């Protein structure tokens, strides 16, 4: 801690030309010398720089003042606890106020104790500069050779070194036990299989606006001010079995891999969408009246690529700023992602609702080792 | 003032009771007399220790109510704005701590602030140890333990951040899973086993909770205890000064002075943490809302210690990604997500041994280096800080872009350049500053310090009077070790034959590194303190004719 500068506080008069950044001259007051003569402390007098009695007395008063303040703070904390009951802190404003009150009094109490102890150490207690030897760390040769001889003789006597059959069978006996804990972890989860590649999207499945149960028609997108809707597959009762119910009708796992961005592309003067070169004939067939669907999960590390800018038709992931071109098969235009967002083939059913006509063009989500393999 | 020599009866009784059973009198006195050198930088590790204690205490309090469960419930607690919203039990129980447990909000914030301070204190403490060479023999193992504590602490912090299952915390887990998936061959398996299936599954919070409150804290505690036992055994390093040698430590004894000062400092640390928690809101999860895998907000920021990884993920280009037989290797996730951490901890852990290999220095060091006296190490340290700092800033490039109205993509390009150039420039500049300081030290040692007093000589010339430095300063300056390396010792024997080691590849490399490591340093071995001419100015006027003007 910072006692190094302790002696610099009261500059004696004989060194007036001291400049900032230069060392102070040694200081020995008369009182200190006297204190050293009458020293009976645990450490050598030359290493114990007593504080003058007057300083000690002042230190005692200041430290006590801090402790009293800390006491009051502690009392305040106890009182604050009962000022607002559990019902009242449900209101965020009161909760915040209660937090400040409890925290403030606690701070006062802790700070008071800390400050008091520091004043005690700095003004009442002597300033010690005790010297003590660092231990010689390496043992001397005699100890070392004695130990080594003892150890080897004991090992020898035990037979561990001399009886290889026993030694090797013991090591062999340990091996399976060493592997056992790792084997026991096998049931922490299922094997990947095709779980990461298959989603609930299939031919004829309708879609709902994320966070609602509203099914989507192409007109909804034309009317949407952003030209973009975040959507999930509409799940049926028998998809999860009879007794399983999810708040939004779809499990979080399925949400995480099947969420899509439905985008209504702006049309040019001829009423046609200007698709990029990456939009093959097949991919254009996956769109419906200028509406195109991409996986919303970024192929980088899986954040939802939720930001869509209509004028530049770019999709941006706010986590690491991977940017995809919605007009060009969601090719990466910037950022750390490497592959495009998978496209979902869509169409309309007989009642005029938007449906998927199959699963994603590729595995959705963060890129993994075998994403491109069937 | 009365002198107490005889312990009061009650204390004697307790003392005897313990001593009868443990034979502690001698050992007790030895340990209570243990000397701790004084310097402000030695309290950085203390802050880390005290924050850890605060974390343990507040963490236990939080477990009384927190439910590590991902079962989806419809919230009906007392926080009105989220009533009726589906969320995990983990998030709901965190809201319960915030709005239905008195002092719960405060303790949760203290826990979070203490975690941030713990990591920060660890980092700064490590930098102190690095820059002063306190990791050198005999303390290399304690340095490695420190690196271990640092790496576990980061993971511990990340897992704790993930538990409340609010939107940013869930997104952190999502990114973690994305990084795991990028592992070649085993990525999907590790992810499935860790999450108990697909993301997010229903197990991950429960598992992270176990790791966060049981396994990792136990490891941390064990390592911290080992760290202190080694410190206690080897005694603390000290800075150069009068009487401070490799064989003698000078400082404050444990009892009474250090114990009181350290105790007071614990309360200060706690007070600052509590004060921040009272008045500076942190991680207001009730404003973020529960995690859903489909939603996100812009401007998301992780806790500060994850910032450099976030920045790496943001600026690493995707051009190095490749396929091998149709299998994907997403380098742009692997290197920033895992490689950067490996590089950081690997470099930290290896440095003491690399330095020892370069210098061939096998001596034990108890007196720490002044950073300027080892310019290459100091330069490398600053270069490391610069690289870390650039990555850290890159982790908030969207916020920087918005605040300063810079094109978002441009910030990425700027950071890509800076992360390469910055450390190089930082190294060169730091090394030069160190060498400049060394020269000034040499001059101060030779000529004394500039007193600030301007004197006019009879000839009309103005000079600044130099005065003799204190004994302490002279000791500090003249104790500067000359940096050498055994690799630079004469490698040609008396028959003119080069030693085989120095001709081999590694020997050559070592020699070259040793040259780089020792070059340009100023030696004070030949300097007699205050032998310089400046001092005589005030006494004699004859000499001034022979000297050039200053």
HADDOCK unambig.tbl for C-alpha pairs under 7 A between the chains (distance, minus, plus):
assign (segid A and resid 1 and name CA) (segid B and resid 38 and name CA) 5.17 0.50 0.50
assign (segid A and resid 1 and name CA) (segid B and resid 39 and name CA) 4.85 0.50 0.50
assign (segid A and resid 1 and name CA) (segid B and resid 40 and name CA) 4.43 0.50 0.50
assign (segid A and resid 1 and name CA) (segid B and resid 42 and name CA) 6.24 0.50 0.50
assign (segid A and resid 1 and name CA) (segid B and resid 43 and name CA) 5.78 0.50 0.50
assign (segid A and resid 2 and name CA) (segid B and resid 38 and name CA) 6.18 0.50 0.50
assign (segid A and resid 2 and name CA) (segid B and resid 39 and name CA) 5.14 0.50 0.50
assign (segid A and resid 2 and name CA) (segid B and resid 40 and name CA) 4.59 0.50 0.50
assign (segid A and resid 3 and name CA) (segid B and resid 38 and name CA) 6.16 0.50 0.50
assign (segid A and resid 4 and name CA) (segid B and resid 38 and name CA) 6.23 0.50 0.50
assign (segid A and resid 4 and name CA) (segid B and resid 39 and name CA) 6.41 0.50 0.50
assign (segid A and resid 17 and name CA) (segid B and resid 451 and name CA) 6.22 0.50 0.50
assign (segid A and resid 18 and name CA) (segid B and resid 451 and name CA) 6.56 0.50 0.50
assign (segid A and resid 19 and name CA) (segid B and resid 451 and name CA) 6.26 0.50 0.50
assign (segid A and resid 19 and name CA) (segid B and resid 452 and name CA) 6.58 0.50 0.50
assign (segid A and resid 23 and name CA) (segid B and resid 470 and name CA) 6.46 0.50 0.50
assign (segid A and resid 23 and name CA) (segid B and resid 473 and name CA) 6.78 0.50 0.50
assign (segid A and resid 25 and name CA) (segid B and resid 470 and name CA) 6.08 0.50 0.50
assign (segid A and resid 81 and name CA) (segid B and resid 102 and name CA) 6.76 0.50 0.50
assign (segid A and resid 86 and name CA) (segid B and resid 100 and name CA) 5.23 0.50 0.50
assign (segid A and resid 86 and name CA) (segid B and resid 101 and name CA) 6.32 0.50 0.50
assign (segid A and resid 86 and name CA) (segid B and resid 102 and name CA) 6.11 0.50 0.50
assign (segid A and resid 89 and name CA) (segid B and resid 99 and name CA) 5.66 0.50 0.50
assign (segid A and resid 89 and name CA) (segid B and resid 100 and name CA) 6.64 0.50 0.50
assign (segid A and resid 90 and name CA) (segid B and resid 78 and name CA) 5.39 0.50 0.50
assign (segid A and resid 90 and name CA) (segid B and resid 79 and name CA) 5.59 0.50 0.50
assign (segid A and resid 90 and name CA) (segid B and resid 99 and name CA) 4.75 0.50 0.50
assign (segid A and resid 90 and name CA) (segid B and resid 100 and name CA) 6.20 0.50 0.50
assign (segid A and resid 91 and name CA) (segid B and resid 79 and name CA) 6.95 0.50 0.50
assign (segid A and resid 95 and name CA) (segid B and resid 99 and name CA) 6.75 0.50 0.50
assign (segid A and resid 99 and name CA) (segid B and resid 103 and name CA) 6.66 0.50 0.50
assign (segid A and resid 99 and name CA) (segid B and resid 105 and name CA) 6.64 0.50 0.50
assign (segid A and resid 99 and name CA) (segid B and resid 106 and name CA) 5.62 0.50 0.50
assign (segid A and resid 99 and name CA) (segid B and resid 278 and name CA) 5.81 0.50 0.50
assign (segid A and resid 100 and name CA) (segid B and resid 278 and name CA) 4.49 0.50 0.50
assign (segid A and resid 100 and name CA) (segid B and resid 279 and name CA) 5.90 0.50 0.50
assign (segid A and resid 102 and name CA) (segid B and resid 103 and name CA) 6.94 0.50 0.50
assign (segid A and resid 103 and name CA) (segid B and resid 106 and name CA) 6.50 0.50 0.50
assign (segid A and resid 103 and name CA) (segid B and resid 274 and name CA) 5.79 0.50 0.50
assign (segid A and resid 103 and name CA) (segid B and resid 275 and name CA) 6.18 0.50 0.50
assign (segid A and resid 103 and name CA) (segid B and resid 277 and name CA) 6.70 0.50 0.50
assign (segid A and resid 103 and name CA) (segid B and resid 278 and name CA) 4.33 0.50 0.50
assign (segid A and resid 104 and name CA) (segid B and resid 275 and name CA) 6.21 0.50 0.50
assign (segid A and resid 104 and name CA) (segid B and resid 278 and name CA) 5.92 0.50 0.50
assign (segid A and resid 106 and name CA) (segid B and resid 274 and name CA) 6.83 0.50 0.50
assign (segid A and resid 107 and name CA) (segid B and resid 271 and name CA) 4.62 0.50 0.50
assign (segid A and resid 107 and name CA) (segid B and resid 274 and name CA) 5.46 0.50 0.50
assign (segid A and resid 107 and name CA) (segid B and resid 275 and name CA) 5.30 0.50 0.50
assign (segid A and resid 110 and name CA) (segid B and resid 267 and name CA) 5.28 0.50 0.50
assign (segid A and resid 110 and name CA) (segid B and resid 268 and name CA) 6.73 0.50 0.50
assign (segid A and resid 110 and name CA) (segid B and resid 270 and name CA) 6.72 0.50 0.50
assign (segid A and resid 110 and name CA) (segid B and resid 271 and name CA) 5.06 0.50 0.50
assign (segid A and resid 111 and name CA) (segid B and resid 267 and name CA) 6.18 0.50 0.50
assign (segid A and resid 111 and name CA) (segid B and resid 268 and name CA) 5.49 0.50 0.50
assign (segid A and resid 111 and name CA) (segid B and resid 271 and name CA) 5.15 0.50 0.50
assign (segid A and resid 113 and name CA) (segid B and resid 264 and name CA) 6.75 0.50 0.50
assign (segid A and resid 113 and name CA) (segid B and resid 267 and name CA) 6.52 0.50 0.50
assign (segid A and resid 114 and name CA) (segid B and resid 264 and name CA) 3.99 0.50 0.50
assign (segid A and resid 114 and name CA) (segid B and resid 265 and name CA) 6.05 0.50 0.50
assign (segid A and resid 114 and name CA) (segid B and resid 267 and name CA) 4.73 0.50 0.50
assign (segid A and resid 114 and name CA) (segid B and resid 268 and name CA) 5.18 0.50 0.50
assign (segid A and resid 115 and name CA) (segid B and resid 264 and name CA) 6.68 0.50 0.50
assign (segid A and resid 117 and name CA) (segid B and resid 260 and name CA) 6.23 0.50 0.50
assign (segid A and resid 117 and name CA) (segid B and resid 261 and name CA) 6.67 0.50 0.50
assign (segid A and resid 117 and name CA) (segid B and resid 264 and name CA) 5.01 0.50 0.50
assign (segid A and resid 118 and name CA) (segid B and resid 261 and name CA) 5.81 0.50 0.50
assign (segid A and resid 118 and name CA) (segid B and resid 264 and name CA) 5.71 0.50 0.50
assign (segid A and resid 121 and name CA) (segid B and resid 257 and name CA) 6.12 0.50 0.50
assign (segid A and resid 121 and name CA) (segid B and resid 260 and name CA) 6.33 0.50 0.50
assign (segid A and resid 121 and name CA) (segid B and resid 261 and name CA) 6.06 0.50 0.50
assign (segid A and resid 128 and name CA) (segid B and resid 251 and name CA) 6.96 0.50 0.50
assign (segid A and resid 128 and name CA) (segid B and resid 252 and name CA) 5.41 0.50 0.50
assign (segid A and resid 129 and name CA) (segid B and resid 250 and name CA) 6.07 0.50 0.50
assign (segid A and resid 129 and name CA) (segid B and resid 251 and name CA) 4.91 0.50 0.50
assign (segid A and resid 129 and name CA) (segid B and resid 252 and name CA) 5.71 0.50 0.50
assign (segid A and resid 130 and name CA) (segid B and resid 35 and name CA) 6.85 0.50 0.50
assign (segid A and resid 130 and name CA) (segid B and resid 250 and name CA) 5.44 0.50 0.50
assign (segid A and resid 130 and name CA) (segid B and resid 251 and name CA) 5.32 0.50 0.50
assign (segid A and resid 130 and name CA) (segid B and resid 252 and name CA) 6.04 0.50 0.50
assign (segid A and resid 130 and name CA) (segid B and resid 253 and name CA) 6.58 0.50 0.50
assign (segid A and resid 131 and name CA) (segid B and resid 248 and name CA) 6.37 0.50 0.50
assign (segid A and resid 131 and name CA) (segid B and resid 249 and name CA) 5.43 0.50 0.50
assign (segid A and resid 131 and name CA) (segid B and resid 250 and name CA) 4.17 0.50 0.50
assign (segid A and resid 131 and name CA) (segid B and resid 251 and name CA) 6.44 0.50 0.50
assign (segid A and resid 132 and name CA) (segid B and resid 35 and name CA) 6.75 0.50 0.50
assign (segid A and resid 132 and name CA) (segid B and resid 248 and name CA) 5.59 0.50 0.50
assign (segid A and resid 132 and name CA) (segid B and resid 249 and name CA) 5.35 0.50 0.50
assign (segid A and resid 132 and name CA) (segid B and resid 250 and name CA) 6.47 0.50 0.50
assign (segid A and resid 133 and name CA) (segid B and resid 247 and name CA) 5.67 0.50 0.50
assign (segid A and resid 133 and name CA) (segid B and resid 248 and name CA) 4.34 0.50 0.50
assign (segid A and resid 133 and name CA) (segid B and resid 249 and name CA) 5.91 0.50 0.50
assign (segid A and resid 134 and name CA) (segid B and resid 235 and name CA) 6.82 0.50 0.50
assign (segid A and resid 134 and name CA) (segid B and resid 247 and name CA) 5.16 0.50 0.50
assign (segid A and resid 134 and name CA) (segid B and resid 248 and name CA) 5.49 0.50 0.50
assign (segid A and resid 134 and name CA) (segid B and resid 249 and name CA) 6.23 0.50 0.50
assign (segid A and resid 188 and name CA) (segid B and resid 193 and name CA) 5.00 0.50 0.50
assign (segid A and resid 188 and name CA) (segid B and resid 194 and name CA) 6.84 0.50 0.50
assign (segid A and resid 188 and name CA) (segid B and resid 196 and name CA) 5.42 0.50 0.50
assign (segid A and resid 189 and name CA) (segid B and resid 192 and name CA) 5.39 0.50 0.50
assign (segid A and resid 189 and name CA) (segid B and resid 193 and name CA) 4.15 0.50 0.50
assign (segid A and resid 189 and name CA) (segid B and resid 195 and name CA) 6.95 0.50 0.50
assign (segid A and resid 189 and name CA) (segid B and resid 196 and name CA) 3.91 0.50 0.50
assign (segid A and resid 189 and name CA) (segid B and resid 197 and name CA) 5.25 0.50 0.50
assign (segid A and resid 190 and name CA) (segid B and resid 192 and name CA) 6.23 0.50 0.50
assign (segid A and resid 190 and name CA) (segid B and resid 193 and name CA) 6.76 0.50 0.50
assign (segid A and resid 190 and name CA) (segid B and resid 196 and name CA) 6.75 0.50 0.50
assign (segid A and resid 190 and name CA) (segid B and resid 197 and name CA) 5.77 0.50 0.50
assign (segid A and resid 191 and name CA) (segid B and resid 189 and name CA) 6.34 0.50 0.50
assign (segid A and resid 191 and name CA) (segid B and resid 192 and name CA) 6.61 0.50 0.50
assign (segid A and resid 192 and name CA) (segid B and resid 188 and name CA) 6.11 0.50 0.50
assign (segid A and resid 192 and name CA) (segid B and resid 189 and name CA) 6.06 0.50 0.50
assign (segid A and resid 192 and name CA) (segid B and resid 192 and name CA) 6.27 0.50 0.50
assign (segid A and resid 247 and name CA) (segid B and resid 86 and name CA) 6.43 0.50 0.50
assign (segid A and resid 252 and name CA) (segid B and resid 200 and name CA) 6.78 0.50 0.50
assign (segid A and resid 252 and name CA) (segid B and resid 293 and name CA) 6.99 0.50 0.50
assign (segid A and resid 253 and name CA) (segid B and resid 198 and name CA) 6.24 0.50 0.50
assign (segid A and resid 253 and name CA) (segid B and resid 199 and name CA) 5.78 0.50 0.50
assign (segid A and resid 253 and name CA) (segid B and resid 200 and name CA) 5.86 0.50 0.50
assign (segid A and resid 253 and name CA) (segid B and resid 201 and name CA) 6.05 0.50 0.50
assign (segid A and resid 255 and name CA) (segid B and resid 293 and name CA) 6.72 0.50 0.50
assign (segid A and resid 255 and name CA) (segid B and resid 294 and name CA) 6.73 0.50 0.50
assign (segid A and resid 256 and name CA) (segid B and resid 199 and name CA) 6.98 0.50 0.50
assign (segid A and resid 256 and name CA) (segid B and resid 293 and name CA) 4.99 0.50 0.50
assign (segid A and resid 256 and name CA) (segid B and resid 294 and name CA) 6.18 0.50 0.50
assign (segid A and resid 259 and name CA) (segid B and resid 294 and name CA) 6.46 0.50 0.50
assign (segid A and resid 301 and name CA) (segid B and resid 175 and name CA) 5.25 0.50 0.50
assign (segid A and resid 301 and name CA) (segid B and resid 178 and name CA) 4.04 0.50 0.50
assign (segid A and resid 301 and name CA) (segid B and resid 179 and name CA) 6.16 0.50 0.50
assign (segid A and resid 302 and name CA) (segid B and resid 174 and name CA) 6.28 0.50 0.50
assign (segid A and resid 302 and name CA) (segid B and resid 175 and name CA) 6.26 0.50 0.50
assign (segid A and resid 302 and name CA) (segid B and resid 178 and name CA) 5.75 0.50 0.50
assign (segid A and resid 303 and name CA) (segid B and resid 171 and name CA) 6.82 0.50 0.50
assign (segid A and resid 303 and name CA) (segid B and resid 174 and name CA) 6.89 0.50 0.50
assign (segid A and resid 303 and name CA) (segid B and resid 175 and name CA) 6.96 0.50 0.50
assign (segid A and resid 304 and name CA) (segid B and resid 294 and name CA) 5.84 0.50 0.50
assign (segid A and resid 304 and name CA) (segid B and resid 295 and name CA) 6.29 0.50 0.50
assign (segid A and resid 304 and name CA) (segid B and resid 296 and name CA) 6.37 0.50 0.50
assign (segid A and resid 306 and name CA) (segid B and resid 296 and name CA) 6.96 0.50 0.50
assign (segid A and resid 318 and name CA) (segid B and resid 298 and name CA) 5.22 0.50 0.50
assign (segid A and resid 319 and name CA) (segid B and resid 300 and name CA) 6.90 0.50 0.50
assign (segid A and resid 320 and name CA) (segid B and resid 313 and name CA) 6.68 0.50 0.50
assign (segid A and resid 320 and name CA) (segid B and resid 314 and name CA) 4.62 0.50 0.50
assign (segid A and resid 321 and name CA) (segid B and resid 314 and name CA) 6.93 0.50 0.50
assign (segid A and resid 335 and name CA) (segid B and resid 317 and name CA) 6.67 0.50 0.50
assign (segid A and resid 336 and name CA) (segid B and resid 314 and name CA) 6.54 0.50 0.50
assign (segid A and resid 336 and name CA) (segid B and resid 316 and name CA) 6.12 0.50 0.50
assign (segid A and resid 336 and name CA) (segid B and resid 317 and name CA) 5.29 0.50 0.50
assign (segid A and resid 336 and name CA) (segid B and resid 318 and name CA) 4.78 0.50 0.50
assign (segid A and resid 336 and name CA) (segid B and resid 332 and name CA) 6.06 0.50 0.50
assign (segid A and resid 337 and name CA) (segid B and resid 318 and name CA) 6.24 0.50 0.50
assign (segid A and resid 338 and name CA) (segid B and resid 318 and name CA) 5.65 0.50 0.50
assign (segid A and resid 366 and name CA) (segid B and resid 178 and name CA) 5.42 0.50 0.50
assign (segid A and resid 366 and name CA) (segid B and resid 181 and name CA) 6.99 0.50 0.50
assign (segid A and resid 367 and name CA) (segid B and resid 182 and name CA) 6.41 0.50 0.50
assign (segid A and resid 367 and name CA) (segid B and resid 330 and name CA) 6.93 0.50 0.50
assign (segid A and resid 368 and name CA) (segid B and resid 181 and name CA) 5.21 0.50 0.50
assign (segid A and resid 368 and name CA) (segid B and resid 182 and name CA) 5.06 0.50 0.50
assign (segid A and resid 368 and name CA) (segid B and resid 187 and name CA) 6.95 0.50 0.50
assign (segid A and resid 368 and name CA) (segid B and resid 188 and name CA) 6.94 0.50 0.50
assign (segid A and resid 368 and name CA) (segid B and resid 328 and name CA) 6.37 0.50 0.50
assign (segid A and resid 369 and name CA) (segid B and resid 182 and name CA) 6.63 0.50 0.50
assign (segid A and resid 369 and name CA) (segid B and resid 184 and name CA) 5.35 0.50 0.50
assign (segid A and resid 369 and name CA) (segid B and resid 185 and name CA) 5.90 0.50 0.50
assign (segid A and resid 369 and name CA) (segid B and resid 327 and name CA) 5.29 0.50 0.50
assign (segid A and resid 369 and name CA) (segid B and resid 328 and name CA) 4.75 0.50 0.50
assign (segid A and resid 369 and name CA) (segid B and resid 329 and name CA) 6.28 0.50 0.50
assign (segid A and resid 370 and name CA) (segid B and resid 327 and name CA) 5.15 0.50 0.50
assign (segid A and resid 370 and name CA) (segid B and resid 328 and name CA) 6.42 0.50 0.50
assign (segid A and resid 372 and name CA) (segid B and resid 326 and name CA) 6.72 0.50 0.50
assign (segid A and resid 372 and name CA) (segid B and resid 327 and name CA) 6.93 0.50 0.50
